[in-house]
């Protein structure tokens, strides 16, 4: 951690002031829910004009069509902690790329979402045991996950790195660049899987290994970046690019790899096929691109929604 002590102190003091001003030090909201972020949220309506497509709706099970809802398992978007994927506007309403996408899909399928909140580690098991019809939480496609659930892809996200401005690295291109540094990430994710698989790389190269710290929320990660206890945050590309643009004292270090992200459904459920078909209609009609442009992440979508694409991880 080759950062000047005064720079660390200044960064930590600035972040602590932000945490105090937001009234909480226990949730990710505290770090990114600034007035500037709130006023910068895009407000274009890119969903309400969409109408139900009878052919798409017919692909849903009769039980779903009869009740008019799909049970969605997800984590609750709080403040601006997970933008551009999801967050809250000043009124507390959930907003974000993922929210617009799922609302657009529901419009085409002629149903509403019955949103039920869980935690990242509990959503996929909830889909498996029938608690939810669909899971959505920026789930990347992996071989292990495809063994227990189906994926209907709707965007391409990646695995990227964020560091403090005064970090002694200008960029990170491979896991070997992390050697000797402290890396923070979330448990139970593809990020943990990648870091675990690469743990022996540094020793093989004769370098000091990287140290990994796991946090269920992002607030302690950002605080760690500010006070020098964390060198690098390994997380989703879209979120980290947003962080670098909105959090003072941070810099985007680059992307390691990319992964398709999708809605998850029970194995063999017809709901997965219906979701993929709805996303593909959004793509064909141009509504998909309008949603991505609204959130400033044009070019990160998929050309086609696939059901269970080959997994690289």
Buried (B, 14 or more C-beta within 10 A) or exposed (E): EEBEEEBBEBBBEBBBEBBEEBEBEEBBBBBBBBEEBBEEBBEEEBBEEBEEBEEBBEBBEEEBBEEEBBBBBBBBBBBBBBBBBBBBBEEEEBBBBBBBBBBBBBBBBBBBBEBBEBBBBBBBBBBBEEBBBBBBBBBBBBEEBBEEBBBBBBBBBBBBBBBBBBBEBEEBEEBBBBBBBBBBBBEBBBBBBBBEEBEEBBEEEEEEBBEBEBBEBBBBBBBBBBBBBBBBBBBBBBBBBBBBEBBEBBBBBBBBEBBBBBBBBBEEBEBBBBBBBBBBBBBEEEBBBBBBBBBBBEEBBBEEBBBBBEBEB
